[in-house]
């Protein structure tokens, strides 16, 4: 990940920036745009998963991660009332 936002659609913008920075023509974006929706889902999922993993690691290293709550199976709000 090169610092892209964790939102769908950011990949094409980053791709155009990378192509421009390495001196390649921007027409390459048009070729990739046809299959980008599938690639974008994979990139976004991987980026968000990585952000979550690093957040957990930092929280654990700082003593801020409540492992009992973290390891508890998910409970629906309707089950709590």
N, CA, C and O atoms as a Maestro MAE file, in Angstrom:
{
 s_m_m2io_version
 :::
 2.0.0
}

f_m_ct {
 s_m_title
 :::
 protein
 m_atom[324] {
  # First column is atom index #
  i_m_mmod_type
  r_m_x_coord
  r_m_y_coord
  r_m_z_coord
  i_m_residue_number
  s_m_chain_name
  s_m_pdb_residue_name
  s_m_pdb_atom_name
  i_m_atomic_number
  :::
  1 25 0.853 -1.181 0.000 1 A "UNK " " N  " 7
  2 3 0.000 0.000 0.000 1 A "UNK " " CA " 6
  3 2 0.891 1.234 0.000 1 A "UNK " " C  " 6
  4 15 1.852 1.329 0.764 1 A "UNK " " O  " 8
  5 25 0.556 2.161 -0.861 2 A "UNK " " N  " 7
  6 3 1.356 3.391 -0.930 2 A "UNK " " CA " 6
  7 2 0.582 4.574 -0.383 2 A "UNK " " C  " 6
  8 15 0.700 5.696 -0.875 2 A "UNK " " O  " 8
  9 25 -0.213 4.302 0.644 3 A "UNK " " N  " 7
  10 3 -0.934 5.388 1.277 3 A "UNK " " CA " 6
  11 2 -2.246 5.715 0.611 3 A "UNK " " C  " 6
  12 15 -2.724 6.843 0.727 3 A "UNK " " O  " 8
  13 25 -2.842 4.771 -0.081 4 A "UNK " " N  " 7
  14 3 -4.134 5.047 -0.698 4 A "UNK " " CA " 6
  15 2 -5.217 5.063 0.363 4 A "UNK " " C  " 6
  16 15 -5.094 4.428 1.410 4 A "UNK " " O  " 8
  17 25 -6.268 5.791 0.077 5 A "UNK " " N  " 7
  18 3 -7.395 5.857 1.007 5 A "UNK " " CA " 6
  19 2 -8.113 4.514 1.012 5 A "UNK " " C  " 6
  20 15 -8.137 3.813 0.000 5 A "UNK " " O  " 8
  21 25 -8.692 4.159 2.146 6 A "UNK " " N  " 7
  22 3 -9.415 2.903 2.267 6 A "UNK " " CA " 6
  23 2 -10.829 2.994 1.749 6 A "UNK " " C  " 6
  24 15 -11.758 2.500 2.388 6 A "UNK " " O  " 8
  25 25 -11.005 3.613 0.612 7 A "UNK " " N  " 7
  26 3 -12.329 3.760 0.006 7 A "UNK " " CA " 6
  27 2 -12.279 3.279 -1.437 7 A "UNK " " C  " 6
  28 15 -11.253 3.420 -2.101 7 A "UNK " " O  " 8
  29 25 -13.377 2.713 -1.926 8 A "UNK " " N  " 7
  30 3 -13.404 2.283 -3.334 8 A "UNK " " CA " 6
  31 2 -13.226 3.469 -4.277 8 A "UNK " " C  " 6
  32 15 -13.720 4.566 -4.012 8 A "UNK " " O  " 8
  33 25 -12.522 3.239 -5.371 9 A "UNK " " N  " 7
  34 3 -12.343 4.270 -6.380 9 A "UNK " " CA " 6
  35 2 -11.032 5.027 -6.273 9 A "UNK " " C  " 6
  36 15 -10.654 5.732 -7.208 9 A "UNK " " O  " 8
  37 25 -10.333 4.900 -5.163 10 A "UNK " " N  " 7
  38 3 -9.083 5.640 -4.990 10 A "UNK " " CA " 6
  39 2 -7.960 5.047 -5.825 10 A "UNK " " C  " 6
  40 15 -6.968 5.725 -6.095 10 A "UNK " " O  " 8
  41 25 -8.099 3.797 -6.237 11 A "UNK " " N  " 7
  42 3 -7.041 3.129 -6.987 11 A "UNK " " CA " 6
  43 2 -6.742 3.766 -8.324 11 A "UNK " " C  " 6
  44 15 -5.575 3.886 -8.697 11 A "UNK " " O  " 8
  45 25 -7.763 4.177 -9.058 12 A "UNK " " N  " 7
  46 3 -7.526 4.805 -10.366 12 A "UNK " " CA " 6
  47 2 -6.801 6.135 -10.222 12 A "UNK " " C  " 6
  48 15 -5.963 6.482 -11.054 12 A "UNK " " O  " 8
  49 25 -7.116 6.867 -9.184 13 A "UNK " " N  " 7
  50 3 -6.429 8.146 -8.967 13 A "UNK " " CA " 6
  51 2 -4.961 7.900 -8.643 13 A "UNK " " C  " 6
  52 15 -4.077 8.569 -9.177 13 A "UNK " " O  " 8
  53 25 -4.709 6.923 -7.756 14 A "UNK " " N  " 7
  54 3 -3.319 6.603 -7.418 14 A "UNK " " CA " 6
  55 2 -2.575 6.053 -8.638 14 A "UNK " " C  " 6
  56 15 -1.398 6.353 -8.836 14 A "UNK " " O  " 8
  57 25 -3.262 5.247 -9.452 15 A "UNK " " N  " 7
  58 3 -2.636 4.702 -10.651 15 A "UNK " " CA " 6
  59 2 -2.222 5.812 -11.603 15 A "UNK " " C  " 6
  60 15 -1.134 5.763 -12.176 15 A "UNK " " O  " 8
  61 25 -3.080 6.815 -11.779 16 A "UNK " " N  " 7
  62 3 -2.725 7.921 -12.669 16 A "UNK " " CA " 6
  63 2 -1.534 8.704 -12.117 16 A "UNK " " C  " 6
  64 15 -0.689 9.167 -12.883 16 A "UNK " " O  " 8
  65 25 -1.461 8.853 -10.798 17 A "UNK " " N  " 7
  66 3 -0.308 9.540 -10.202 17 A "UNK " " CA " 6
  67 2 0.980 8.747 -10.390 17 A "UNK " " C  " 6
  68 15 2.027 9.317 -10.695 17 A "UNK " " O  " 8
  69 25 0.898 7.423 -10.206 18 A "UNK " " N  " 7
  70 3 2.088 6.584 -10.370 18 A "UNK " " CA " 6
  71 2 2.540 6.568 -11.823 18 A "UNK " " C  " 6
  72 15 3.735 6.672 -12.101 18 A "UNK " " O  " 8
  73 25 1.590 6.438 -12.759 19 A "UNK " " N  " 7
  74 3 1.959 6.442 -14.184 19 A "UNK " " CA " 6
  75 2 2.622 7.755 -14.582 19 A "UNK " " C  " 6
  76 15 3.593 7.761 -15.339 19 A "UNK " " O  " 8
  77 25 2.099 8.859 -14.074 20 A "UNK " " N  " 7
  78 3 2.683 10.162 -14.377 20 A "UNK " " CA " 6
  79 2 4.089 10.284 -13.784 20 A "UNK " " C  " 6
  80 15 4.996 10.811 -14.428 20 A "UNK " " O  " 8
  81 25 4.261 9.800 -12.562 21 A "UNK " " N  " 7
  82 3 5.563 9.951 -11.901 21 A "UNK " " CA " 6
  83 2 6.657 9.113 -12.549 21 A "UNK " " C  " 6
  84 15 7.829 9.483 -12.491 21 A "UNK " " O  " 8
  85 25 6.293 7.982 -13.171 22 A "UNK " " N  " 7
  86 3 7.310 7.164 -13.831 22 A "UNK " " CA " 6
  87 2 7.421 7.462 -15.320 22 A "UNK " " C  " 6
  88 15 8.191 6.809 -16.025 22 A "UNK " " O  " 8
  89 25 6.660 8.443 -15.809 23 A "UNK " " N  " 7
  90 3 6.784 8.881 -17.193 23 A "UNK " " CA " 6
  91 2 6.019 8.051 -18.207 23 A "UNK " " C  " 6
  92 15 6.311 8.129 -19.400 23 A "UNK " " O  " 8
  93 25 5.046 7.257 -17.767 24 A "UNK " " N  " 7
  94 3 4.244 6.465 -18.699 24 A "UNK " " CA " 6
  95 2 3.000 7.245 -19.106 24 A "UNK " " C  " 6
  96 15 2.530 8.097 -18.352 24 A "UNK " " O  " 8
  97 25 2.456 6.959 -20.302 25 A "UNK " " N  " 7
  98 3 1.277 7.707 -20.753 25 A "UNK " " CA " 6
  99 2 0.037 7.375 -19.920 25 A "UNK " " C  " 6
  100 15 -0.123 6.250 -19.446 25 A "UNK " " O  " 8
  101 25 -0.829 8.359 -19.752 26 A "UNK " " N  " 7
  102 3 -2.044 8.174 -18.971 26 A "UNK " " CA " 6
  103 2 -3.081 7.303 -19.697 26 A "UNK " " C  " 6
  104 15 -4.096 6.936 -19.103 26 A "UNK " " O  " 8
  105 25 -2.839 6.968 -20.969 27 A "UNK " " N  " 7
  106 3 -3.761 6.099 -21.691 27 A "UNK " " CA " 6
  107 2 -3.822 4.709 -21.057 27 A "UNK " " C  " 6
  108 15 -4.781 3.970 -21.276 27 A "UNK " " O  " 8
  109 25 -2.811 4.355 -20.280 28 A "UNK " " N  " 7
  110 3 -2.797 3.078 -19.586 28 A "UNK " " CA " 6
  111 2 -3.942 2.962 -18.577 28 A "UNK " " C  " 6
  112 15 -4.402 1.860 -18.275 28 A "UNK " " O  " 8
  113 25 -4.396 4.101 -18.060 29 A "UNK " " N  " 7
  114 3 -5.514 4.096 -17.123 29 A "UNK " " CA " 6
  115 2 -6.787 3.632 -17.820 29 A "UNK " " C  " 6
  116 15 -7.581 2.900 -17.228 29 A "UNK " " O  " 8
  117 25 -6.990 4.044 -19.062 30 A "UNK " " N  " 7
  118 3 -8.189 3.652 -19.815 30 A "UNK " " CA " 6
  119 2 -8.228 2.152 -20.039 30 A "UNK " " C  " 6
  120 15 -9.307 1.559 -20.019 30 A "UNK " " O  " 8
  121 25 -7.098 1.531 -20.249 31 A "UNK " " N  " 7
  122 3 -7.035 0.081 -20.459 31 A "UNK " " CA " 6
  123 2 -7.408 -0.645 -19.171 31 A "UNK " " C  " 6
  124 15 -8.143 -1.632 -19.208 31 A "UNK " " O  " 8
  125 25 -6.919 -0.177 -18.061 32 A "UNK " " N  " 7
  126 3 -7.149 -0.844 -16.779 32 A "UNK " " CA " 6
  127 2 -8.533 -0.535 -16.210 32 A "UNK " " C  " 6
  128 15 -9.048 -1.312 -15.407 32 A "UNK " " O  " 8
  129 25 -9.142 0.573 -16.606 33 A "UNK " " N  " 7
  130 3 -10.439 0.982 -16.050 33 A "UNK " " CA " 6
  131 2 -11.520 -0.071 -16.261 33 A "UNK " " C  " 6
  132 15 -12.452 -0.158 -15.462 33 A "UNK " " O  " 8
  133 25 -11.416 -0.868 -17.312 34 A "UNK " " N  " 7
  134 3 -12.422 -1.890 -17.587 34 A "UNK " " CA " 6
  135 2 -12.477 -2.987 -16.540 34 A "UNK " " C  " 6
  136 15 -13.554 -3.504 -16.245 34 A "UNK " " O  " 8
  137 25 -11.340 -3.349 -15.977 35 A "UNK " " N  " 7
  138 3 -11.305 -4.412 -14.968 35 A "UNK " " CA " 6
  139 2 -11.019 -3.880 -13.574 35 A "UNK " " C  " 6
  140 15 -10.825 -4.647 -12.630 35 A "UNK " " O  " 8
  141 25 -10.996 -2.559 -13.456 36 A "UNK " " N  " 7
  142 3 -10.585 -1.967 -12.188 36 A "UNK " " CA " 6
  143 2 -11.566 -2.214 -11.062 36 A "UNK " " C  " 6
  144 15 -11.155 -2.230 -9.902 36 A "UNK " " O  " 8
  145 25 -12.835 -2.407 -11.346 37 A "UNK " " N  " 7
  146 3 -13.780 -2.594 -10.234 37 A "UNK " " CA " 6
  147 2 -13.444 -3.850 -9.433 37 A "UNK " " C  " 6
  148 15 -13.533 -3.845 -8.205 37 A "UNK " " O  " 8
  149 25 -13.058 -4.923 -10.120 38 A "UNK " " N  " 7
  150 3 -12.672 -6.156 -9.430 38 A "UNK " " CA " 6
  151 2 -11.355 -5.953 -8.679 38 A "UNK " " C  " 6
  152 15 -11.217 -6.357 -7.524 38 A "UNK " " O  " 8
  153 25 -10.402 -5.330 -9.343 39 A "UNK " " N  " 7
  154 3 -9.115 -5.070 -8.701 39 A "UNK " " CA " 6
  155 2 -9.285 -4.119 -7.522 39 A "UNK " " C  " 6
  156 15 -8.610 -4.261 -6.503 39 A "UNK " " O  " 8
  157 25 -10.188 -3.151 -7.662 40 A "UNK " " N  " 7
  158 3 -10.404 -2.170 -6.609 40 A "UNK " " CA " 6
  159 2 -10.974 -2.817 -5.349 40 A "UNK " " C  " 6
  160 15 -10.610 -2.442 -4.235 40 A "UNK " " O  " 8
  161 25 -11.872 -3.792 -5.530 41 A "UNK " " N  " 7
  162 3 -12.416 -4.494 -4.362 41 A "UNK " " CA " 6
  163 2 -11.312 -5.217 -3.598 41 A "UNK " " C  " 6
  164 15 -11.284 -5.195 -2.368 41 A "UNK " " O  " 8
  165 25 -10.408 -5.853 -4.327 42 A "UNK " " N  " 7
  166 3 -9.303 -6.567 -3.680 42 A "UNK " " CA " 6
  167 2 -8.360 -5.589 -2.980 42 A "UNK " " C  " 6
  168 15 -7.956 -5.822 -1.841 42 A "UNK " " O  " 8
  169 25 -8.010 -4.498 -3.658 43 A "UNK " " N  " 7
  170 3 -7.109 -3.500 -3.058 43 A "UNK " " CA " 6
  171 2 -7.709 -2.881 -1.809 43 A "UNK " " C  " 6
  172 15 -7.030 -2.739 -0.792 43 A "UNK " " O  " 8
  173 25 -8.984 -2.512 -1.885 44 A "UNK " " N  " 7
  174 3 -9.636 -1.867 -0.747 44 A "UNK " " CA " 6
  175 2 -9.728 -2.818 0.437 44 A "UNK " " C  " 6
  176 15 -9.453 -2.436 1.575 44 A "UNK " " O  " 8
  177 25 -10.116 -4.060 0.162 45 A "UNK " " N  " 7
  178 3 -10.207 -5.048 1.248 45 A "UNK " " CA " 6
  179 2 -8.869 -5.281 1.922 45 A "UNK " " C  " 6
  180 15 -8.789 -5.340 3.149 45 A "UNK " " O  " 8
  181 25 -7.821 -5.414 1.127 46 A "UNK " " N  " 7
  182 3 -6.487 -5.635 1.667 46 A "UNK " " CA " 6
  183 2 -5.995 -4.419 2.454 46 A "UNK " " C  " 6
  184 15 -5.375 -4.563 3.507 46 A "UNK " " O  " 8
  185 25 -6.272 -3.244 1.942 47 A "UNK " " N  " 7
  186 3 -5.843 -2.013 2.612 47 A "UNK " " CA " 6
  187 2 -6.546 -1.851 3.962 47 A "UNK " " C  " 6
  188 15 -5.904 -1.519 4.959 47 A "UNK " " O  " 8
  189 25 -7.858 -2.082 3.999 48 A "UNK " " N  " 7
  190 3 -8.609 -1.946 5.253 48 A "UNK " " CA " 6
  191 2 -8.172 -3.014 6.253 48 A "UNK " " C  " 6
  192 15 -8.016 -2.721 7.438 48 A "UNK " " O  " 8
  193 25 -7.972 -4.252 5.788 49 A "UNK " " N  " 7
  194 3 -7.526 -5.323 6.682 49 A "UNK " " CA " 6
  195 2 -6.151 -4.995 7.272 49 A "UNK " " C  " 6
  196 15 -5.909 -5.231 8.455 49 A "UNK " " O  " 8
  197 25 -5.269 -4.461 6.462 50 A "UNK " " N  " 7
  198 3 -3.946 -4.066 6.951 50 A "UNK " " CA " 6
  199 2 -4.023 -2.942 7.971 50 A "UNK " " C  " 6
  200 15 -3.315 -2.960 8.977 50 A "UNK " " O  " 8
  201 25 -4.893 -1.952 7.707 51 A "UNK " " N  " 7
  202 3 -5.072 -0.853 8.660 51 A "UNK " " CA " 6
  203 2 -5.598 -1.370 9.995 51 A "UNK " " C  " 6
  204 15 -5.151 -0.927 11.053 51 A "UNK " " O  " 8
  205 25 -6.546 -2.308 9.950 52 A "UNK " " N  " 7
  206 3 -7.102 -2.879 11.179 52 A "UNK " " CA " 6
  207 2 -6.050 -3.675 11.952 52 A "UNK " " C  " 6
  208 15 -5.959 -3.572 13.175 52 A "UNK " " O  " 8
  209 25 -5.262 -4.465 11.232 53 A "UNK " " N  " 7
  210 3 -4.236 -5.277 11.883 53 A "UNK " " CA " 6
  211 2 -3.193 -4.397 12.577 53 A "UNK " " C  " 6
  212 15 -2.797 -4.668 13.711 53 A "UNK " " O  " 8
  213 25 -2.757 -3.351 11.893 54 A "UNK " " N  " 7
  214 3 -1.750 -2.469 12.484 54 A "UNK " " CA " 6
  215 2 -2.331 -1.712 13.673 54 A "UNK " " C  " 6
  216 15 -1.634 -1.483 14.661 54 A "UNK " " O  " 8
  217 25 -3.599 -1.321 13.586 55 A "UNK " " N  " 7
  218 3 -4.242 -0.640 14.718 55 A "UNK " " CA " 6
  219 2 -4.261 -1.543 15.950 55 A "UNK " " C  " 6
  220 15 -4.004 -1.084 17.063 55 A "UNK " " O  " 8
  221 25 -4.565 -2.826 15.750 56 A "UNK " " N  " 7
  222 3 -4.571 -3.775 16.872 56 A "UNK " " CA " 6
  223 2 -3.171 -3.965 17.446 56 A "UNK " " C  " 6
  224 15 -3.005 -4.024 18.664 56 A "UNK " " O  " 8
  225 25 -2.164 -4.060 16.580 57 A "UNK " " N  " 7
  226 3 -0.787 -4.229 17.061 57 A "UNK " " CA " 6
  227 2 -0.314 -3.023 17.868 57 A "UNK " " C  " 6
  228 15 0.327 -3.177 18.908 57 A "UNK " " O  " 8
  229 25 -0.629 -1.834 17.389 58 A "UNK " " N  " 7
  230 3 -0.223 -0.625 18.113 58 A "UNK " " CA " 6
  231 2 -0.961 -0.534 19.443 58 A "UNK " " C  " 6
  232 15 -0.365 -0.197 20.466 58 A "UNK " " O  " 8
  233 25 -2.264 -0.835 19.429 59 A "UNK " " N  " 7
  234 3 -3.042 -0.798 20.672 59 A "UNK " " CA " 6
  235 2 -2.494 -1.790 21.682 59 A "UNK " " C  " 6
  236 15 -2.415 -1.481 22.871 59 A "UNK " " O  " 8
  237 25 -2.113 -2.984 21.223 60 A "UNK " " N  " 7
  238 3 -1.550 -3.987 22.144 60 A "UNK " " CA " 6
  239 2 -0.209 -3.530 22.697 60 A "UNK " " C  " 6
  240 15 0.061 -3.702 23.886 60 A "UNK " " O  " 8
  241 25 0.632 -2.951 21.852 61 A "UNK " " N  " 7
  242 3 1.949 -2.507 22.314 61 A "UNK " " CA " 6
  243 2 1.848 -1.339 23.297 61 A "UNK " " C  " 6
  244 15 2.730 -1.153 24.136 61 A "UNK " " O  " 8
  245 25 0.769 -0.550 23.192 62 A "UNK " " N  " 7
  246 3 0.567 0.576 24.093 62 A "UNK " " CA " 6
  247 2 -0.260 0.200 25.326 62 A "UNK " " C  " 6
  248 15 -0.509 1.044 26.187 62 A "UNK " " O  " 8
  249 25 -0.687 -1.071 25.410 63 A "UNK " " N  " 7
  250 3 -1.486 -1.505 26.546 63 A "UNK " " CA " 6
  251 2 -2.923 -1.015 26.505 63 A "UNK " " C  " 6
  252 15 -3.590 -0.975 27.538 63 A "UNK " " O  " 8
  253 25 -3.404 -0.649 25.346 64 A "UNK " " N  " 7
  254 3 -4.753 -0.112 25.195 64 A "UNK " " CA " 6
  255 2 -5.753 -1.139 24.672 64 A "UNK " " C  " 6
  256 15 -6.944 -0.842 24.584 64 A "UNK " " O  " 8
  257 25 -5.291 -2.341 24.323 65 A "UNK " " N  " 7
  258 3 -6.165 -3.365 23.751 65 A "UNK " " CA " 6
  259 2 -6.761 -4.204 24.873 65 A "UNK " " C  " 6
  260 15 -6.030 -4.861 25.614 65 A "UNK " " O  " 8
  261 25 -8.072 -4.185 25.001 66 A "UNK " " N  " 7
  262 3 -8.772 -5.002 25.992 66 A "UNK " " CA " 6
  263 2 -8.986 -6.377 25.354 66 A "UNK " " C  " 6
  264 15 -9.952 -6.579 24.619 66 A "UNK " " O  " 8
  265 25 -8.085 -7.318 25.636 67 A "UNK " " N  " 7
  266 3 -8.121 -8.620 24.976 67 A "UNK " " CA " 6
  267 2 -9.359 -9.429 25.329 67 A "UNK " " C  " 6
  268 15 -9.808 -10.242 24.521 67 A "UNK " " O  " 8
  269 25 -9.917 -9.228 26.508 68 A "UNK " " N  " 7
  270 3 -11.130 -9.960 26.876 68 A "UNK " " CA " 6
  271 2 -12.290 -9.554 25.958 68 A "UNK " " C  " 6
  272 15 -13.038 -10.405 25.477 68 A "UNK " " O  " 8
  273 25 -12.428 -8.264 25.725 69 A "UNK " " N  " 7
  274 3 -13.478 -7.787 24.819 69 A "UNK " " CA " 6
  275 2 -13.146 -8.191 23.382 69 A "UNK " " C  " 6
  276 15 -14.035 -8.580 22.624 69 A "UNK " " O  " 8
  277 25 -11.886 -8.101 23.011 70 A "UNK " " N  " 7
  278 3 -11.461 -8.429 21.649 70 A "UNK " " CA " 6
  279 2 -11.730 -9.893 21.314 70 A "UNK " " C  " 6
  280 15 -12.142 -10.197 20.194 70 A "UNK " " O  " 8
  281 25 -11.510 -10.795 22.248 71 A "UNK " " N  " 7
  282 3 -11.664 -12.230 22.002 71 A "UNK " " CA " 6
  283 2 -13.073 -12.760 22.258 71 A "UNK " " C  " 6
  284 15 -13.337 -13.932 21.992 71 A "UNK " " O  " 8
  285 25 -13.983 -11.927 22.767 72 A "UNK " " N  " 7
  286 3 -15.352 -12.348 23.022 72 A "UNK " " CA " 6
  287 2 -16.098 -12.475 21.701 72 A "UNK " " C  " 6
  288 15 -16.004 -11.588 20.854 72 A "UNK " " O  " 8
  289 25 -16.844 -13.572 21.511 73 A "UNK " " N  " 7
  290 3 -17.627 -13.703 20.270 73 A "UNK " " CA " 6
  291 2 -18.605 -12.547 20.119 73 A "UNK " " C  " 6
  292 15 -19.083 -11.980 21.102 73 A "UNK " " O  " 8
  293 25 -18.887 -12.217 18.883 74 A "UNK " " N  " 7
  294 3 -19.779 -11.098 18.579 74 A "UNK " " CA " 6
  295 2 -21.181 -11.353 19.127 74 A "UNK " " C  " 6
  296 15 -21.739 -12.435 18.943 74 A "UNK " " O  " 8
  297 25 -21.743 -10.356 19.798 75 A "UNK " " N  " 7
  298 3 -23.094 -10.457 20.343 75 A "UNK " " CA " 6
  299 2 -23.930 -9.363 19.690 75 A "UNK " " C  " 6
  300 15 -23.523 -8.202 19.650 75 A "UNK " " O  " 8
  301 25 -25.098 -9.740 19.179 76 A "UNK " " N  " 7
  302 3 -26.004 -8.778 18.549 76 A "UNK " " CA " 6
  303 2 -26.600 -7.861 19.618 76 A "UNK " " C  " 6
  304 15 -26.841 -8.304 20.741 76 A "UNK " " O  " 8
  305 25 -26.837 -6.620 19.293 77 A "UNK " " N  " 7
  306 3 -27.427 -5.673 20.243 77 A "UNK " " CA " 6
  307 2 -28.789 -6.156 20.732 77 A "UNK " " C  " 6
  308 15 -29.140 -5.935 21.891 77 A "UNK " " O  " 8
  309 25 -29.561 -6.811 19.868 78 A "UNK " " N  " 7
  310 3 -30.881 -7.285 20.270 78 A "UNK " " CA " 6
  311 2 -30.787 -8.354 21.350 78 A "UNK " " C  " 6
  312 15 -31.723 -8.524 22.132 78 A "UNK " " O  " 8
  313 25 -29.662 -9.083 21.406 79 A "UNK " " N  " 7
  314 3 -29.471 -10.111 22.426 79 A "UNK " " CA " 6
  315 2 -29.123 -9.513 23.777 79 A "UNK " " C  " 6
  316 15 -29.303 -10.158 24.810 79 A "UNK " " O  " 8
  317 25 -28.624 -8.284 23.774 80 A "UNK " " N  " 7
  318 3 -28.212 -7.639 25.019 80 A "UNK " " CA " 6
  319 2 -29.414 -7.128 25.816 80 A "UNK " " C  " 6
  320 15 -29.336 -7.048 27.042 80 A "UNK " " O  " 8
  321 25 -30.527 -6.779 25.154 81 A "UNK " " N  " 7
  322 3 -31.671 -6.226 25.871 81 A "UNK " " CA " 6
  323 2 -32.610 -7.273 26.399 81 A "UNK " " C  " 6
  324 15 -33.616 -6.940 27.024 81 A "UNK " " O  " 8
  :::
 }
 m_bond[323] {
  # First column is bond index #
  i_m_from
  i_m_to
  i_m_order
  :::
  1 1 2 1
  2 2 3 1
  3 3 4 2
  4 3 5 1
  5 5 6 1
  6 6 7 1
  7 7 8 2
  8 7 9 1
  9 9 10 1
  10 10 11 1
  11 11 12 2
  12 11 13 1
  13 13 14 1
  14 14 15 1
  15 15 16 2
  16 15 17 1
  17 17 18 1
  18 18 19 1
  19 19 20 2
  20 19 21 1
  21 21 22 1
  22 22 23 1
  23 23 24 2
  24 23 25 1
  25 25 26 1
  26 26 27 1
  27 27 28 2
  28 27 29 1
  29 29 30 1
  30 30 31 1
  31 31 32 2
  32 31 33 1
  33 33 34 1
  34 34 35 1
  35 35 36 2
  36 35 37 1
  37 37 38 1
  38 38 39 1
  39 39 40 2
  40 39 41 1
  41 41 42 1
  42 42 43 1
  43 43 44 2
  44 43 45 1
  45 45 46 1
  46 46 47 1
  47 47 48 2
  48 47 49 1
  49 49 50 1
  50 50 51 1
  51 51 52 2
  52 51 53 1
  53 53 54 1
  54 54 55 1
  55 55 56 2
  56 55 57 1
  57 57 58 1
  58 58 59 1
  59 59 60 2
  60 59 61 1
  61 61 62 1
  62 62 63 1
  63 63 64 2
  64 63 65 1
  65 65 66 1
  66 66 67 1
  67 67 68 2
  68 67 69 1
  69 69 70 1
  70 70 71 1
  71 71 72 2
  72 71 73 1
  73 73 74 1
  74 74 75 1
  75 75 76 2
  76 75 77 1
  77 77 78 1
  78 78 79 1
  79 79 80 2
  80 79 81 1
  81 81 82 1
  82 82 83 1
  83 83 84 2
  84 83 85 1
  85 85 86 1
  86 86 87 1
  87 87 88 2
  88 87 89 1
  89 89 90 1
  90 90 91 1
  91 91 92 2
  92 91 93 1
  93 93 94 1
  94 94 95 1
  95 95 96 2
  96 95 97 1
  97 97 98 1
  98 98 99 1
  99 99 100 2
  100 99 101 1
  101 101 102 1
  102 102 103 1
  103 103 104 2
  104 103 105 1
  105 105 106 1
  106 106 107 1
  107 107 108 2
  108 107 109 1
  109 109 110 1
  110 110 111 1
  111 111 112 2
  112 111 113 1
  113 113 114 1
  114 114 115 1
  115 115 116 2
  116 115 117 1
  117 117 118 1
  118 118 119 1
  119 119 120 2
  120 119 121 1
  121 121 122 1
  122 122 123 1
  123 123 124 2
  124 123 125 1
  125 125 126 1
  126 126 127 1
  127 127 128 2
  128 127 129 1
  129 129 130 1
  130 130 131 1
  131 131 132 2
  132 131 133 1
  133 133 134 1
  134 134 135 1
  135 135 136 2
  136 135 137 1
  137 137 138 1
  138 138 139 1
  139 139 140 2
  140 139 141 1
  141 141 142 1
  142 142 143 1
  143 143 144 2
  144 143 145 1
  145 145 146 1
  146 146 147 1
  147 147 148 2
  148 147 149 1
  149 149 150 1
  150 150 151 1
  151 151 152 2
  152 151 153 1
  153 153 154 1
  154 154 155 1
  155 155 156 2
  156 155 157 1
  157 157 158 1
  158 158 159 1
  159 159 160 2
  160 159 161 1
  161 161 162 1
  162 162 163 1
  163 163 164 2
  164 163 165 1
  165 165 166 1
  166 166 167 1
  167 167 168 2
  168 167 169 1
  169 169 170 1
  170 170 171 1
  171 171 172 2
  172 171 173 1
  173 173 174 1
  174 174 175 1
  175 175 176 2
  176 175 177 1
  177 177 178 1
  178 178 179 1
  179 179 180 2
  180 179 181 1
  181 181 182 1
  182 182 183 1
  183 183 184 2
  184 183 185 1
  185 185 186 1
  186 186 187 1
  187 187 188 2
  188 187 189 1
  189 189 190 1
  190 190 191 1
  191 191 192 2
  192 191 193 1
  193 193 194 1
  194 194 195 1
  195 195 196 2
  196 195 197 1
  197 197 198 1
  198 198 199 1
  199 199 200 2
  200 199 201 1
  201 201 202 1
  202 202 203 1
  203 203 204 2
  204 203 205 1
  205 205 206 1
  206 206 207 1
  207 207 208 2
  208 207 209 1
  209 209 210 1
  210 210 211 1
  211 211 212 2
  212 211 213 1
  213 213 214 1
  214 214 215 1
  215 215 216 2
  216 215 217 1
  217 217 218 1
  218 218 219 1
  219 219 220 2
  220 219 221 1
  221 221 222 1
  222 222 223 1
  223 223 224 2
  224 223 225 1
  225 225 226 1
  226 226 227 1
  227 227 228 2
  228 227 229 1
  229 229 230 1
  230 230 231 1
  231 231 232 2
  232 231 233 1
  233 233 234 1
  234 234 235 1
  235 235 236 2
  236 235 237 1
  237 237 238 1
  238 238 239 1
  239 239 240 2
  240 239 241 1
  241 241 242 1
  242 242 243 1
  243 243 244 2
  244 243 245 1
  245 245 246 1
  246 246 247 1
  247 247 248 2
  248 247 249 1
  249 249 250 1
  250 250 251 1
  251 251 252 2
  252 251 253 1
  253 253 254 1
  254 254 255 1
  255 255 256 2
  256 255 257 1
  257 257 258 1
  258 258 259 1
  259 259 260 2
  260 259 261 1
  261 261 262 1
  262 262 263 1
  263 263 264 2
  264 263 265 1
  265 265 266 1
  266 266 267 1
  267 267 268 2
  268 267 269 1
  269 269 270 1
  270 270 271 1
  271 271 272 2
  272 271 273 1
  273 273 274 1
  274 274 275 1
  275 275 276 2
  276 275 277 1
  277 277 278 1
  278 278 279 1
  279 279 280 2
  280 279 281 1
  281 281 282 1
  282 282 283 1
  283 283 284 2
  284 283 285 1
  285 285 286 1
  286 286 287 1
  287 287 288 2
  288 287 289 1
  289 289 290 1
  290 290 291 1
  291 291 292 2
  292 291 293 1
  293 293 294 1
  294 294 295 1
  295 295 296 2
  296 295 297 1
  297 297 298 1
  298 298 299 1
  299 299 300 2
  300 299 301 1
  301 301 302 1
  302 302 303 1
  303 303 304 2
  304 303 305 1
  305 305 306 1
  306 306 307 1
  307 307 308 2
  308 307 309 1
  309 309 310 1
  310 310 311 1
  311 311 312 2
  312 311 313 1
  313 313 314 1
  314 314 315 1
  315 315 316 2
  316 315 317 1
  317 317 318 1
  318 318 319 1
  319 319 320 2
  320 319 321 1
  321 321 322 1
  322 322 323 1
  323 323 324 2
  :::
 }
}
